[in-house]
């Protein structure tokens, strides 16, 4: 704060227009309800976010088996998909949203990046964590605004939804609410596709793909939309198969 002055009573600030999101939310959640597998669910969610709300740049990350890291499994709107990139739970906006199970929004990344780089430098110098990434995170060349929503169902973190923009102040309170609602529906759909409530078994056990028997062939699928690779019905990431 450099200066503070009273505003002339005759001057009225123009209020931001009220956005009517209800119909778009209804359309998006209806589309999610028709998805029968994780790949189509994530692709539908990201495509609908872009079409219905103009959120053209978004990606989804899920926890690894130990719950210590998040890795990217789907993205939309970037030159490079970033599928397979990882971050520590608790580090940066992505990690904090996952750790605290709360939505995080910023309207000016330029300021936040300075702080983030200082934190990263401190961690690297202390040698506590190895932060080098083989695969870069999805990101815009000039990122300014970002919203990160945790995907939580039955009290368990299933992932995070990150939406970005190169516009300063792009995401308002209404956007935050919409993203949080969509995130909750997405998490519920992810839990449904797993076949049972997450609390019945540990998440790591649910994500562990069964070891194939001898002399059994597998089907490998590659989706060009986000460079994802599936072995049968298991998602392949960093040499590990993650079951849907």
Residue, then its C-alpha position, 0 to 999 in steps of 0.5 A: x500500500x503506497x497511498x490511500x485517498x477517499x473516493x468522491x461520493x459522486x464517482x461510482x465504480x462499475x460493478x462486474x456483470x453477474x454471470x449466469x452459470x447455472x445452465x452451463x453447470x447443468x450441461x457440464x454435469x449432465x455430460x459427466x454423468x454419461x462417461x463410462x471411463x476415466x479417460x473420457x471423463x477427464x476429456x469431457x470435463x476439460x472440453x466442457x470447461x473450455x466450451x461452456x465457460x471459456x476456461x481454455x487452459x486446464x489440467x488434472x493431477x492425481x496423487x501417487x501411490x504414497x500420496x506424497x506427489x501429484x502427477x498430471x494425467x490430462x490437460x487441454x489448451x497447452x503446446x505440450x500436454x505435460x502428462x507425467x509431470x509431478x509436484x510435491x503435495x504441499x509445495x506451491x499453489x498446486x501442492x497447497x490446494x491438495x494438502x489443505x483440501x481447499x480451493x486456491x485462487x490468484x489474480x496476479x501470478x507475476x507477484x506470486x512467481x517471485x515468492x515461489x522462486x524464492x521458496x524453491x531456491x531455499x528448498x534446493x539449497x537445504x537439500x531436503x527435496x529433489x525438485x528436478x522434473x523430467x516432464x515440465x508441468x503444463x503452463x502458459x508462457x505468460x501465466x497471470x491468473x490461476x485457480x486450483x480446486x481439490x477433487x475430494x470425494x468421501x473425504x479423500x483427495x482424488x486429485x486437483x483441477x487447475x485452470x489458468x489464464x494469461x489475463x490479470x484478474x481473469x477469475x472472480x469469485x463467481x468463477x471460483x464457485x463454479x470451478x469448485x462445483x465442477x470439481x466436486x462433481x468431477x470427483x464424485x464421478x471419479x469415485x463412482x468409476x472406481x466402483x466403490x466409495x474410496x473409504x472402503x480400501x486405501x487409495x494406493x491399493x485401489x490404484x495398484x494394477x494387478x500383475x498380468x499372468x504369463x502368456x497374456x497379451x495386453x492392448x496398448x492405447x495412445x490418445x493424441x489429445x493429451x498424449x496419455x497411454x493406457x495398457x488395457x484399462x490401466x493408465x501408464x505413468x513414469x513406468x507405473x500402471x495406475x488402474x482406473 
